[in-house]
């Protein structure tokens, strides 16, 4: 009887494992607020994650320090940030570590899904200097 119970438990565990393996859950991006502010929401991310390398002292462009970041980001090539189109913006590819040329940012530690979602939302809302 103990063998039957063990076989039943083992069989049930295998069925559960097989069922779990077949379920494919897409990773959902965090839901972020509307009206994302560059000054209040995006610049703090750049200050912590990016400006340490992206500054004149390090000779790395664009300059992402406060008071310089917005103009530096918007002066870049047309594909860097396309206002209203986060899917077509190269910046998003780089931040999601999907850059075709391997230029993924930041080099040390990827941004959190929440920070990427905020940057995406800001771009989709027109990449305003607000």
Backbone as XML, in Angstrom:
<?xml version="1.0"?>
<chain id="A" units="angstrom">
  <residue number="1" name="UNK">
    <atom name="N" x="0.820" y="-1.193" z="0.000"/>
    <atom name="CA" x="0.000" y="0.000" z="0.000"/>
    <atom name="C" x="0.863" y="1.255" z="0.000"/>
  </residue>
  <residue number="2" name="UNK">
    <atom name="N" x="1.985" y="1.218" z="0.760"/>
    <atom name="CA" x="2.870" y="2.379" z="0.798"/>
    <atom name="C" x="3.476" y="2.640" z="-0.575"/>
  </residue>
  <residue number="3" name="UNK">
    <atom name="N" x="3.778" y="1.564" z="-1.307"/>
    <atom name="CA" x="4.340" y="1.728" z="-2.638"/>
    <atom name="C" x="3.333" y="2.395" z="-3.576"/>
  </residue>
  <residue number="4" name="UNK">
    <atom name="N" x="2.079" y="2.038" z="-3.441"/>
    <atom name="CA" x="1.037" y="2.618" z="-4.287"/>
    <atom name="C" x="0.910" y="4.118" z="-3.995"/>
  </residue>
  <residue number="5" name="UNK">
    <atom name="N" x="0.942" y="4.472" z="-2.731"/>
    <atom name="CA" x="0.843" y="5.884" z="-2.348"/>
    <atom name="C" x="2.053" y="6.650" z="-2.878"/>
  </residue>
  <residue number="6" name="UNK">
    <atom name="N" x="3.250" y="6.082" z="-2.732"/>
    <atom name="CA" x="4.455" y="6.742" z="-3.239"/>
    <atom name="C" x="4.374" y="6.937" z="-4.750"/>
  </residue>
  <residue number="7" name="UNK">
    <atom name="N" x="3.923" y="5.903" z="-5.468"/>
    <atom name="CA" x="3.787" y="6.013" z="-6.919"/>
    <atom name="C" x="2.757" y="7.068" z="-7.297"/>
  </residue>
  <residue number="8" name="UNK">
    <atom name="N" x="1.666" y="7.109" z="-6.551"/>
    <atom name="CA" x="0.619" y="8.092" z="-6.816"/>
    <atom name="C" x="1.152" y="9.517" z="-6.594"/>
  </residue>
  <residue number="9" name="UNK">
    <atom name="N" x="1.869" y="9.730" z="-5.503"/>
    <atom name="CA" x="2.439" y="11.041" z="-5.200"/>
    <atom name="C" x="3.477" y="11.419" z="-6.253"/>
  </residue>
  <residue number="10" name="UNK">
    <atom name="N" x="4.345" y="10.494" z="-6.608"/>
    <atom name="CA" x="5.365" y="10.754" z="-7.617"/>
    <atom name="C" x="4.728" y="11.067" z="-8.969"/>
  </residue>
  <residue number="11" name="UNK">
    <atom name="N" x="3.727" y="10.293" z="-9.350"/>
    <atom name="CA" x="3.030" y="10.537" z="-10.614"/>
    <atom name="C" x="2.350" y="11.896" z="-10.626"/>
  </residue>
  <residue number="12" name="UNK">
    <atom name="N" x="1.713" y="12.255" z="-9.516"/>
    <atom name="CA" x="1.065" y="13.557" z="-9.414"/>
    <atom name="C" x="2.066" y="14.696" z="-9.513"/>
  </residue>
  <residue number="13" name="UNK">
    <atom name="N" x="3.218" y="14.517" z="-8.869"/>
    <atom name="CA" x="4.258" y="15.547" z="-8.933"/>
    <atom name="C" x="4.762" y="15.710" z="-10.354"/>
  </residue>
  <residue number="14" name="UNK">
    <atom name="N" x="4.954" y="14.617" z="-11.073"/>
    <atom name="CA" x="5.411" y="14.691" z="-12.464"/>
    <atom name="C" x="4.383" y="15.386" z="-13.350"/>
  </residue>
  <residue number="15" name="UNK">
    <atom name="N" x="3.112" y="15.095" z="-13.134"/>
    <atom name="CA" x="2.055" y="15.744" z="-13.916"/>
    <atom name="C" x="2.061" y="17.248" z="-13.643"/>
  </residue>
  <residue number="16" name="UNK">
    <atom name="N" x="2.201" y="17.631" z="-12.387"/>
    <atom name="CA" x="2.236" y="19.053" z="-12.041"/>
    <atom name="C" x="3.444" y="19.748" z="-12.666"/>
  </residue>
  <residue number="17" name="UNK">
    <atom name="N" x="4.587" y="19.109" z="-12.608"/>
    <atom name="CA" x="5.785" y="19.698" z="-13.204"/>
    <atom name="C" x="5.636" y="19.860" z="-14.710"/>
  </residue>
  <residue number="18" name="UNK">
    <atom name="N" x="5.088" y="18.861" z="-15.353"/>
    <atom name="CA" x="4.893" y="18.935" z="-16.800"/>
    <atom name="C" x="3.899" y="20.036" z="-17.143"/>
  </residue>
  <residue number="19" name="UNK">
    <atom name="N" x="2.856" y="20.187" z="-16.359"/>
    <atom name="CA" x="1.861" y="21.223" z="-16.619"/>
    <atom name="C" x="2.466" y="22.607" z="-16.422"/>
  </residue>
  <residue number="20" name="UNK">
    <atom name="N" x="3.287" y="22.764" z="-15.412"/>
    <atom name="CA" x="3.918" y="24.062" z="-15.152"/>
    <atom name="C" x="4.891" y="24.428" z="-16.261"/>
  </residue>
  <residue number="21" name="UNK">
    <atom name="N" x="5.603" y="23.443" z="-16.779"/>
    <atom name="CA" x="6.588" y="23.708" z="-17.809"/>
    <atom name="C" x="5.918" y="24.164" z="-19.100"/>
  </residue>
  <residue number="22" name="UNK">
    <atom name="N" x="4.709" y="23.693" z="-19.354"/>
    <atom name="CA" x="4.011" y="24.069" z="-20.578"/>
    <atom name="C" x="3.344" y="25.429" z="-20.481"/>
  </residue>
  <residue number="23" name="UNK">
    <atom name="N" x="3.111" y="25.920" z="-19.280"/>
    <atom name="CA" x="2.530" y="27.249" z="-19.119"/>
    <atom name="C" x="3.607" y="28.277" z="-19.388"/>
  </residue>
  <residue number="24" name="UNK">
    <atom name="N" x="3.345" y="29.156" z="-20.326"/>
    <atom name="CA" x="4.311" y="30.201" z="-20.635"/>
    <atom name="C" x="3.689" y="31.519" z="-20.234"/>
  </residue>
  <residue number="25" name="UNK">
    <atom name="N" x="4.288" y="32.131" z="-19.244"/>
    <atom name="CA" x="3.820" y="33.421" z="-18.791"/>
    <atom name="C" x="4.736" y="34.479" z="-19.364"/>
  </residue>
  <residue number="26" name="UNK">
    <atom name="N" x="4.161" y="35.453" z="-20.050"/>
    <atom name="CA" x="4.962" y="36.568" z="-20.516"/>
    <atom name="C" x="5.203" y="37.502" z="-19.349"/>
  </residue>
  <residue number="27" name="UNK">
    <atom name="N" x="6.425" y="37.994" z="-19.277"/>
    <atom name="CA" x="6.746" y="38.941" z="-18.226"/>
    <atom name="C" x="6.017" y="40.241" z="-18.519"/>
  </residue>
  <residue number="28" name="UNK">
    <atom name="N" x="5.215" y="40.669" z="-17.573"/>
    <atom name="CA" x="4.459" y="41.897" z="-17.758"/>
    <atom name="C" x="5.269" y="43.076" z="-17.244"/>
  </residue>
  <residue number="29" name="UNK">
    <atom name="N" x="5.238" y="44.164" z="-18.020"/>
    <atom name="CA" x="5.877" y="45.384" z="-17.565"/>
    <atom name="C" x="5.027" y="45.986" z="-16.456"/>
  </residue>
  <residue number="30" name="UNK">
    <atom name="N" x="5.683" y="46.609" z="-15.498"/>
    <atom name="CA" x="4.915" y="47.245" z="-14.429"/>
    <atom name="C" x="4.017" y="48.346" z="-14.996"/>
  </residue>
  <residue number="31" name="UNK">
    <atom name="N" x="2.874" y="48.524" z="-14.362"/>
    <atom name="CA" x="1.979" y="49.600" z="-14.748"/>
    <atom name="C" x="2.499" y="50.875" z="-14.090"/>
  </residue>
  <residue number="32" name="UNK">
    <atom name="N" x="2.645" y="51.916" z="-14.895"/>
    <atom name="CA" x="3.129" y="53.187" z="-14.363"/>
    <atom name="C" x="2.074" y="54.258" z="-14.586"/>
  </residue>
  <residue number="33" name="UNK">
    <atom name="N" x="2.221" y="55.317" z="-13.846"/>
    <atom name="CA" x="1.262" y="56.414" z="-13.889"/>
    <atom name="C" x="1.291" y="57.120" z="-15.243"/>
  </residue>
  <residue number="34" name="UNK">
    <atom name="N" x="0.258" y="57.877" z="-15.511"/>
    <atom name="CA" x="0.229" y="58.742" z="-16.679"/>
    <atom name="C" x="0.951" y="60.037" z="-16.340"/>
  </residue>
  <residue number="35" name="UNK">
    <atom name="N" x="1.269" y="60.801" z="-17.377"/>
    <atom name="CA" x="1.935" y="62.096" z="-17.223"/>
    <atom name="C" x="3.276" y="61.965" z="-16.502"/>
  </residue>
  <residue number="36" name="UNK">
    <atom name="N" x="4.124" y="61.109" z="-17.039"/>
    <atom name="CA" x="5.459" y="60.929" z="-16.474"/>
    <atom name="C" x="6.240" y="62.222" z="-16.675"/>
  </residue>
  <residue number="37" name="UNK">
    <atom name="N" x="6.884" y="62.680" z="-15.628"/>
    <atom name="CA" x="7.649" y="63.928" z="-15.659"/>
    <atom name="C" x="9.128" y="63.629" z="-15.858"/>
  </residue>
  <residue number="38" name="UNK">
    <atom name="N" x="9.741" y="64.338" z="-16.814"/>
    <atom name="CA" x="11.181" y="64.166" z="-16.999"/>
    <atom name="C" x="11.917" y="64.552" z="-15.723"/>
  </residue>
  <residue number="39" name="UNK">
    <atom name="N" x="11.601" y="65.725" z="-15.170"/>
    <atom name="CA" x="12.321" y="66.228" z="-13.993"/>
    <atom name="C" x="12.094" y="65.368" z="-12.758"/>
  </residue>
  <residue number="40" name="UNK">
    <atom name="N" x="10.864" y="64.911" z="-12.544"/>
    <atom name="CA" x="10.539" y="64.191" z="-11.308"/>
    <atom name="C" x="10.731" y="62.679" z="-11.400"/>
  </residue>
  <residue number="41" name="UNK">
    <atom name="N" x="10.576" y="62.120" z="-12.591"/>
    <atom name="CA" x="10.614" y="60.665" z="-12.729"/>
    <atom name="C" x="11.831" y="60.143" z="-13.489"/>
  </residue>
  <residue number="42" name="UNK">
    <atom name="N" x="12.204" y="60.799" z="-14.575"/>
    <atom name="CA" x="13.264" y="60.284" z="-15.441"/>
    <atom name="C" x="14.645" y="60.748" z="-14.983"/>
  </residue>
  <residue number="43" name="UNK">
    <atom name="N" x="14.796" y="62.036" z="-14.701"/>
    <atom name="CA" x="16.109" y="62.544" z="-14.296"/>
    <atom name="C" x="16.665" y="61.833" z="-13.063"/>
  </residue>
  <residue number="44" name="UNK">
    <atom name="N" x="15.842" y="61.533" z="-12.050"/>
    <atom name="CA" x="16.401" y="60.774" z="-10.907"/>
    <atom name="C" x="16.963" y="59.403" z="-11.303"/>
  </residue>
  <residue number="45" name="UNK">
    <atom name="N" x="16.350" y="58.738" z="-12.274"/>
    <atom name="CA" x="16.882" y="57.461" z="-12.762"/>
    <atom name="C" x="18.238" y="57.700" z="-13.422"/>
  </residue>
  <residue number="46" name="UNK">
    <atom name="N" x="18.297" y="58.728" z="-14.260"/>
    <atom name="CA" x="19.551" y="59.045" z="-14.953"/>
    <atom name="C" x="20.642" y="59.430" z="-13.955"/>
  </residue>
  <residue number="47" name="UNK">
    <atom name="N" x="20.272" y="60.174" z="-12.917"/>
    <atom name="CA" x="21.254" y="60.579" z="-11.900"/>
    <atom name="C" x="21.898" y="59.365" z="-11.236"/>
  </residue>
  <residue number="48" name="UNK">
    <atom name="N" x="21.083" y="58.388" z="-10.885"/>
    <atom name="CA" x="21.577" y="57.221" z="-10.145"/>
    <atom name="C" x="22.245" y="56.203" z="-11.068"/>
  </residue>
  <residue number="49" name="UNK">
    <atom name="N" x="21.643" y="55.931" z="-12.214"/>
    <atom name="CA" x="22.081" y="54.824" z="-13.061"/>
    <atom name="C" x="23.037" y="55.219" z="-14.186"/>
  </residue>
  <residue number="50" name="UNK">
    <atom name="N" x="23.022" y="56.488" z="-14.614"/>
    <atom name="CA" x="23.689" y="56.822" z="-15.874"/>
    <atom name="C" x="24.732" y="57.931" z="-15.783"/>
  </residue>
  <residue number="51" name="UNK">
    <atom name="N" x="24.453" y="58.960" z="-15.008"/>
    <atom name="CA" x="25.298" y="60.158" z="-15.020"/>
    <atom name="C" x="26.708" y="59.905" z="-14.494"/>
  </residue>
  <residue number="52" name="UNK">
    <atom name="N" x="26.923" y="58.846" z="-13.748"/>
    <atom name="CA" x="28.261" y="58.523" z="-13.267"/>
    <atom name="C" x="29.233" y="58.255" z="-14.402"/>
  </residue>
  <residue number="53" name="UNK">
    <atom name="N" x="28.722" y="57.715" z="-15.502"/>
    <atom name="CA" x="29.566" y="57.453" z="-16.683"/>
    <atom name="C" x="29.335" y="58.477" z="-17.784"/>
  </residue>
  <residue number="54" name="UNK">
    <atom name="N" x="28.087" y="58.887" z="-17.956"/>
    <atom name="CA" x="27.735" y="59.804" z="-19.038"/>
    <atom name="C" x="27.887" y="61.245" z="-18.576"/>
  </residue>
  <residue number="55" name="UNK">
    <atom name="N" x="29.131" y="61.737" z="-18.651"/>
    <atom name="CA" x="29.437" y="63.109" z="-18.259"/>
    <atom name="C" x="30.741" y="63.526" z="-18.923"/>
  </residue>
  <residue number="56" name="UNK">
    <atom name="N" x="31.011" y="64.850" z="-18.980"/>
    <atom name="CA" x="32.226" y="65.315" z="-19.652"/>
    <atom name="C" x="33.519" y="64.804" z="-19.010"/>
  </residue>
  <residue number="57" name="UNK">
    <atom name="N" x="33.540" y="64.630" z="-17.689"/>
    <atom name="CA" x="34.751" y="64.161" z="-17.030"/>
    <atom name="C" x="35.129" y="62.757" z="-17.500"/>
  </residue>
  <residue number="58" name="UNK">
    <atom name="N" x="34.132" y="61.938" z="-17.746"/>
    <atom name="CA" x="34.380" y="60.576" z="-18.219"/>
    <atom name="C" x="34.484" y="60.520" z="-19.744"/>
  </residue>
  <residue number="59" name="UNK">
    <atom name="N" x="34.204" y="61.636" z="-20.388"/>
    <atom name="CA" x="34.272" y="61.745" z="-21.844"/>
    <atom name="C" x="33.331" y="60.749" z="-22.532"/>
  </residue>
  <residue number="60" name="UNK">
    <atom name="N" x="32.139" y="60.591" z="-21.937"/>
    <atom name="CA" x="31.133" y="59.696" z="-22.498"/>
    <atom name="C" x="29.875" y="60.504" z="-22.778"/>
  </residue>
  <residue number="61" name="UNK">
    <atom name="N" x="29.428" y="60.489" z="-24.022"/>
    <atom name="CA" x="28.203" y="61.190" z="-24.407"/>
    <atom name="C" x="27.054" y="60.192" z="-24.465"/>
  </residue>
  <residue number="62" name="UNK">
    <atom name="N" x="25.817" y="60.639" z="-24.310"/>
    <atom name="CA" x="25.393" y="61.993" z="-24.004"/>
    <atom name="C" x="25.638" y="62.348" z="-22.547"/>
  </residue>
  <residue number="63" name="UNK">
    <atom name="N" x="25.677" y="63.639" z="-22.265"/>
    <atom name="CA" x="25.855" y="64.136" z="-20.902"/>
    <atom name="C" x="24.523" y="64.000" z="-20.177"/>
  </residue>
  <residue number="64" name="UNK">
    <atom name="N" x="24.449" y="63.087" z="-19.219"/>
    <atom name="CA" x="23.183" y="62.807" z="-18.548"/>
    <atom name="C" x="23.100" y="63.390" z="-17.145"/>
  </residue>
  <residue number="65" name="UNK">
    <atom name="N" x="23.961" y="64.356" z="-16.868"/>
    <atom name="CA" x="23.863" y="65.057" z="-15.589"/>
    <atom name="C" x="22.637" y="65.963" z="-15.598"/>
  </residue>
  <residue number="66" name="UNK">
    <atom name="N" x="22.154" y="66.257" z="-14.399"/>
    <atom name="CA" x="21.026" y="67.165" z="-14.266"/>
    <atom name="C" x="21.349" y="68.477" z="-14.966"/>
  </residue>
  <residue number="67" name="UNK">
    <atom name="N" x="20.372" y="69.103" z="-15.552"/>
    <atom name="CA" x="20.473" y="70.351" z="-16.325"/>
    <atom name="C" x="21.062" y="70.144" z="-17.716"/>
  </residue>
  <residue number="68" name="UNK">
    <atom name="N" x="21.569" y="68.970" z="-18.044"/>
    <atom name="CA" x="22.130" y="68.710" z="-19.366"/>
    <atom name="C" x="21.460" y="67.518" z="-20.050"/>
  </residue>
  <residue number="69" name="UNK">
    <atom name="N" x="20.861" y="66.649" z="-19.283"/>
    <atom name="CA" x="20.382" y="65.368" z="-19.805"/>
    <atom name="C" x="19.339" y="65.516" z="-20.901"/>
  </residue>
  <residue number="70" name="UNK">
    <atom name="N" x="18.312" y="66.318" z="-20.661"/>
    <atom name="CA" x="17.238" y="66.389" z="-21.644"/>
    <atom name="C" x="17.759" y="66.843" z="-23.002"/>
  </residue>
  <residue number="71" name="UNK">
    <atom name="N" x="18.477" y="67.948" z="-23.021"/>
    <atom name="CA" x="18.967" y="68.456" z="-24.307"/>
    <atom name="C" x="19.950" y="67.478" z="-24.937"/>
  </residue>
  <residue number="72" name="UNK">
    <atom name="N" x="20.775" y="66.834" z="-24.133"/>
    <atom name="CA" x="21.732" y="65.853" z="-24.670"/>
    <atom name="C" x="21.016" y="64.656" z="-25.295"/>
  </residue>
  <residue number="73" name="UNK">
    <atom name="N" x="19.975" y="64.184" z="-24.631"/>
    <atom name="CA" x="19.219" y="63.047" z="-25.170"/>
    <atom name="C" x="18.504" y="63.410" z="-26.463"/>
  </residue>
  <residue number="74" name="UNK">
    <atom name="N" x="17.944" y="64.607" z="-26.520"/>
    <atom name="CA" x="17.149" y="65.006" z="-27.673"/>
    <atom name="C" x="18.008" y="65.474" z="-28.848"/>
  </residue>
  <residue number="75" name="UNK">
    <atom name="N" x="19.263" y="65.830" z="-28.596"/>
    <atom name="CA" x="20.160" y="66.244" z="-29.671"/>
    <atom name="C" x="20.811" y="65.059" z="-30.367"/>
  </residue>
  <residue number="76" name="UNK">
    <atom name="N" x="20.634" y="63.881" z="-29.825"/>
    <atom name="CA" x="21.257" y="62.698" z="-30.414"/>
    <atom name="C" x="20.663" y="62.372" z="-31.764"/>
  </residue>
  <residue number="77" name="UNK">
    <atom name="N" x="21.068" y="61.244" z="-32.327"/>
    <atom name="CA" x="20.546" y="60.868" z="-33.644"/>
    <atom name="C" x="19.042" y="60.629" z="-33.571"/>
  </residue>
  <residue number="78" name="UNK">
    <atom name="N" x="18.414" y="60.625" z="-34.734"/>
    <atom name="CA" x="16.954" y="60.544" z="-34.790"/>
    <atom name="C" x="16.403" y="59.249" z="-34.210"/>
  </residue>
  <residue number="79" name="UNK">
    <atom name="N" x="17.189" y="58.211" z="-34.151"/>
    <atom name="CA" x="16.689" y="56.930" z="-33.668"/>
    <atom name="C" x="16.857" y="56.753" z="-32.171"/>
  </residue>
  <residue number="80" name="UNK">
    <atom name="N" x="17.655" y="57.593" z="-31.518"/>
    <atom name="CA" x="17.891" y="57.450" z="-30.085"/>
    <atom name="C" x="16.602" y="57.499" z="-29.289"/>
  </residue>
  <residue number="81" name="UNK">
    <atom name="N" x="15.873" y="58.589" z="-29.435"/>
    <atom name="CA" x="14.555" y="58.737" z="-28.828"/>
    <atom name="C" x="13.624" y="59.261" z="-29.903"/>
  </residue>
  <residue number="82" name="UNK">
    <atom name="N" x="12.571" y="58.519" z="-30.150"/>
    <atom name="CA" x="11.543" y="58.958" z="-31.078"/>
    <atom name="C" x="10.317" y="59.297" z="-30.232"/>
  </residue>
  <residue number="83" name="UNK">
    <atom name="N" x="10.071" y="60.586" z="-29.987"/>
    <atom name="CA" x="8.922" y="60.960" z="-29.150"/>
    <atom name="C" x="7.633" y="60.304" z="-29.643"/>
  </residue>
  <residue number="84" name="UNK">
    <atom name="N" x="6.934" y="59.661" z="-28.712"/>
    <atom name="CA" x="5.692" y="58.972" z="-29.038"/>
    <atom name="C" x="5.882" y="57.538" z="-29.479"/>
  </residue>
  <residue number="85" name="UNK">
    <atom name="N" x="7.128" y="57.056" z="-29.582"/>
    <atom name="CA" x="7.385" y="55.708" z="-30.099"/>
    <atom name="C" x="8.520" y="55.024" z="-29.329"/>
  </residue>
  <residue number="86" name="UNK">
    <atom name="N" x="8.198" y="54.478" z="-28.179"/>
    <atom name="CA" x="9.239" y="53.801" z="-27.395"/>
    <atom name="C" x="9.724" y="52.538" z="-28.095"/>
  </residue>
  <residue number="87" name="UNK">
    <atom name="N" x="8.843" y="51.877" z="-28.856"/>
    <atom name="CA" x="9.234" y="50.652" z="-29.576"/>
    <atom name="C" x="10.309" y="50.942" z="-30.610"/>
  </residue>
  <residue number="88" name="UNK">
    <atom name="N" x="10.258" y="52.107" z="-31.248"/>
    <atom name="CA" x="11.221" y="52.454" z="-32.275"/>
    <atom name="C" x="12.436" y="53.201" z="-31.759"/>
  </residue>
  <residue number="89" name="UNK">
    <atom name="N" x="12.455" y="53.486" z="-30.465"/>
    <atom name="CA" x="13.546" y="54.267" z="-29.878"/>
    <atom name="C" x="14.711" y="53.362" z="-29.494"/>
  </residue>
  <residue number="90" name="UNK">
    <atom name="N" x="15.880" y="53.685" z="-30.011"/>
    <atom name="CA" x="17.077" y="52.891" z="-29.733"/>
    <atom name="C" x="17.416" y="52.900" z="-28.240"/>
  </residue>
  <residue number="91" name="UNK">
    <atom name="N" x="17.121" y="53.997" z="-27.551"/>
    <atom name="CA" x="17.396" y="54.067" z="-26.117"/>
    <atom name="C" x="16.724" y="52.912" z="-25.380"/>
  </residue>
  <residue number="92" name="UNK">
    <atom name="N" x="15.485" y="52.614" z="-25.723"/>
    <atom name="CA" x="14.761" y="51.531" z="-25.054"/>
    <atom name="C" x="15.428" y="50.194" z="-25.347"/>
  </residue>
  <residue number="93" name="UNK">
    <atom name="N" x="15.837" y="49.970" z="-26.583"/>
    <atom name="CA" x="16.542" y="48.723" z="-26.921"/>
    <atom name="C" x="17.794" y="48.572" z="-26.069"/>
  </residue>
  <residue number="94" name="UNK">
    <atom name="N" x="18.536" y="49.659" z="-25.916"/>
    <atom name="CA" x="19.764" y="49.612" z="-25.123"/>
    <atom name="C" x="19.460" y="49.308" z="-23.659"/>
  </residue>
  <residue number="95" name="UNK">
    <atom name="N" x="18.422" y="49.949" z="-23.119"/>
    <atom name="CA" x="18.080" y="49.762" z="-21.707"/>
    <atom name="C" x="17.518" y="48.372" z="-21.433"/>
  </residue>
  <residue number="96" name="UNK">
    <atom name="N" x="16.864" y="47.780" z="-22.433"/>
    <atom name="CA" x="16.319" y="46.423" z="-22.275"/>
    <atom name="C" x="17.338" y="45.352" z="-22.661"/>
  </residue>
  <residue number="97" name="UNK">
    <atom name="N" x="18.543" y="45.760" z="-22.952"/>
    <atom name="CA" x="19.641" y="44.883" z="-23.344"/>
    <atom name="C" x="19.303" y="44.091" z="-24.609"/>
  </residue>
  <residue number="98" name="UNK">
    <atom name="N" x="18.669" y="44.788" z="-25.565"/>
    <atom name="CA" x="18.312" y="44.190" z="-26.854"/>
    <atom name="C" x="18.939" y="44.946" z="-28.013"/>
  </residue>
  <residue number="99" name="UNK">
    <atom name="N" x="19.979" y="45.708" z="-27.755"/>
    <atom name="CA" x="20.591" y="46.528" z="-28.790"/>
    <atom name="C" x="21.243" y="45.650" z="-29.851"/>
  </residue>
  <residue number="100" name="UNK">
    <atom name="N" x="20.963" y="45.962" z="-31.114"/>
    <atom name="CA" x="21.513" y="45.165" z="-32.213"/>
    <atom name="C" x="23.034" y="45.223" z="-32.259"/>
  </residue>
  <residue number="101" name="UNK">
    <atom name="N" x="23.605" y="46.364" z="-31.865"/>
    <atom name="CA" x="25.067" y="46.500" z="-31.917"/>
    <atom name="C" x="25.744" y="46.120" z="-30.593"/>
  </residue>
  <residue number="102" name="UNK">
    <atom name="N" x="24.964" y="45.596" z="-29.642"/>
    <atom name="CA" x="25.531" y="45.164" z="-28.368"/>
    <atom name="C" x="25.836" y="46.293" z="-27.413"/>
  </residue>
  <residue number="103" name="UNK">
    <atom name="N" x="25.385" y="47.502" z="-27.728"/>
    <atom name="CA" x="25.634" y="48.663" z="-26.884"/>
    <atom name="C" x="24.532" y="48.776" z="-25.831"/>
  </residue>
  <residue number="104" name="UNK">
    <atom name="N" x="24.495" y="47.809" z="-24.930"/>
    <atom name="CA" x="23.478" y="47.766" z="-23.885"/>
    <atom name="C" x="23.894" y="48.630" z="-22.707"/>
  </residue>
  <residue number="105" name="UNK">
    <atom name="N" x="22.900" y="49.287" z="-22.123"/>
    <atom name="CA" x="23.160" y="50.197" z="-21.013"/>
    <atom name="C" x="22.194" y="49.920" z="-19.871"/>
  </residue>
  <residue number="106" name="UNK">
    <atom name="N" x="22.584" y="50.257" z="-18.664"/>
    <atom name="CA" x="23.944" y="50.545" z="-18.233"/>
    <atom name="C" x="24.775" y="49.271" z="-18.209"/>
  </residue>
  <residue number="107" name="UNK">
    <atom name="N" x="26.066" y="49.452" z="-18.338"/>
    <atom name="CA" x="26.976" y="48.302" z="-18.457"/>
    <atom name="C" x="26.997" y="47.435" z="-17.200"/>
  </residue>
  <residue number="108" name="UNK">
    <atom name="N" x="27.018" y="48.081" z="-16.035"/>
    <atom name="CA" x="27.190" y="47.330" z="-14.789"/>
    <atom name="C" x="25.925" y="46.586" z="-14.377"/>
  </residue>
  <residue number="109" name="UNK">
    <atom name="N" x="24.815" y="47.277" z="-14.253"/>
    <atom name="CA" x="23.588" y="46.684" z="-13.749"/>
    <atom name="C" x="22.411" y="47.161" z="-14.585"/>
  </residue>
  <residue number="110" name="UNK">
    <atom name="N" x="21.642" y="46.249" z="-15.172"/>
    <atom name="CA" x="20.478" y="46.684" z="-15.951"/>
    <atom name="C" x="19.480" y="47.461" z="-15.095"/>
  </residue>
  <residue number="111" name="UNK">
    <atom name="N" x="18.736" y="48.336" z="-15.744"/>
    <atom name="CA" x="17.675" y="49.070" z="-15.053"/>
    <atom name="C" x="16.586" y="48.099" z="-14.626"/>
  </residue>
  <residue number="112" name="UNK">
    <atom name="N" x="15.869" y="48.465" z="-13.598"/>
    <atom name="CA" x="14.749" y="47.645" z="-13.142"/>
    <atom name="C" x="13.615" y="47.734" z="-14.159"/>
  </residue>
  <residue number="113" name="UNK">
    <atom name="N" x="12.745" y="46.738" z="-14.199"/>
    <atom name="CA" x="11.588" y="46.807" z="-15.093"/>
    <atom name="C" x="10.740" y="48.060" z="-14.856"/>
  </residue>
  <residue number="114" name="UNK">
    <atom name="N" x="10.627" y="48.500" z="-13.606"/>
    <atom name="CA" x="9.855" y="49.708" z="-13.312"/>
    <atom name="C" x="10.505" y="50.930" z="-13.945"/>
  </residue>
  <residue number="115" name="UNK">
    <atom name="N" x="11.808" y="51.068" z="-13.837"/>
    <atom name="CA" x="12.491" y="52.218" z="-14.433"/>
    <atom name="C" x="12.382" y="52.201" z="-15.955"/>
  </residue>
  <residue number="116" name="UNK">
    <atom name="N" x="12.506" y="51.034" z="-16.549"/>
    <atom name="CA" x="12.351" y="50.928" z="-18.001"/>
    <atom name="C" x="10.926" y="51.291" z="-18.404"/>
  </residue>
  <residue number="117" name="UNK">
    <atom name="N" x="9.943" y="50.822" z="-17.635"/>
    <atom name="CA" x="8.542" y="51.144" z="-17.934"/>
    <atom name="C" x="8.295" y="52.653" z="-17.840"/>
  </residue>
  <residue number="118" name="UNK">
    <atom name="N" x="8.910" y="53.311" z="-16.855"/>
    <atom name="CA" x="8.762" y="54.768" z="-16.741"/>
    <atom name="C" x="9.364" y="55.477" z="-17.948"/>
  </residue>
  <residue number="119" name="UNK">
    <atom name="N" x="10.539" y="55.052" z="-18.367"/>
    <atom name="CA" x="11.189" y="55.676" z="-19.528"/>
    <atom name="C" x="10.361" y="55.412" z="-20.785"/>
  </residue>
  <residue number="120" name="UNK">
    <atom name="N" x="9.849" y="54.203" z="-20.947"/>
    <atom name="CA" x="8.986" y="53.895" z="-22.084"/>
    <atom name="C" x="7.753" y="54.807" z="-22.096"/>
  </residue>
  <residue number="121" name="UNK">
    <atom name="N" x="7.116" y="54.930" z="-20.943"/>
    <atom name="CA" x="5.904" y="55.735" z="-20.842"/>
    <atom name="C" x="6.214" y="57.200" z="-21.166"/>
  </residue>
  <residue number="122" name="UNK">
    <atom name="N" x="7.331" y="57.705" z="-20.640"/>
    <atom name="CA" x="7.737" y="59.090" z="-20.912"/>
    <atom name="C" x="7.922" y="59.301" z="-22.414"/>
  </residue>
  <residue number="123" name="UNK">
    <atom name="N" x="8.583" y="58.365" z="-23.083"/>
    <atom name="CA" x="8.782" y="58.474" z="-24.529"/>
    <atom name="C" x="7.439" y="58.404" z="-25.248"/>
  </residue>
  <residue number="124" name="UNK">
    <atom name="N" x="6.596" y="57.435" z="-24.869"/>
    <atom name="CA" x="5.291" y="57.281" z="-25.517"/>
    <atom name="C" x="4.404" y="58.517" z="-25.319"/>
  </residue>
  <residue number="125" name="UNK">
    <atom name="N" x="4.604" y="59.223" z="-24.226"/>
    <atom name="CA" x="3.821" y="60.443" z="-23.970"/>
    <atom name="C" x="4.432" y="61.669" z="-24.664"/>
  </residue>
  <residue number="126" name="UNK">
    <atom name="N" x="5.450" y="61.462" z="-25.468"/>
    <atom name="CA" x="6.007" y="62.549" z="-26.259"/>
    <atom name="C" x="7.389" y="63.000" z="-25.853"/>
  </residue>
  <residue number="127" name="UNK">
    <atom name="N" x="7.994" y="62.350" z="-24.865"/>
    <atom name="CA" x="9.361" y="62.698" z="-24.402"/>
    <atom name="C" x="9.465" y="64.202" z="-24.110"/>
  </residue>
  <residue number="128" name="UNK">
    <atom name="N" x="8.559" y="64.677" z="-23.301"/>
    <atom name="CA" x="8.500" y="66.114" z="-22.980"/>
    <atom name="C" x="9.513" y="66.501" z="-21.914"/>
  </residue>
  <residue number="129" name="UNK">
    <atom name="N" x="9.934" y="67.748" z="-21.963"/>
    <atom name="CA" x="10.812" y="68.300" z="-20.922"/>
    <atom name="C" x="9.932" y="68.936" z="-19.852"/>
  </residue>
  <residue number="130" name="UNK">
    <atom name="N" x="9.298" y="68.083" z="-19.081"/>
    <atom name="CA" x="8.360" y="68.553" z="-18.065"/>
    <atom name="C" x="8.774" y="68.169" z="-16.670"/>
  </residue>
</chain>
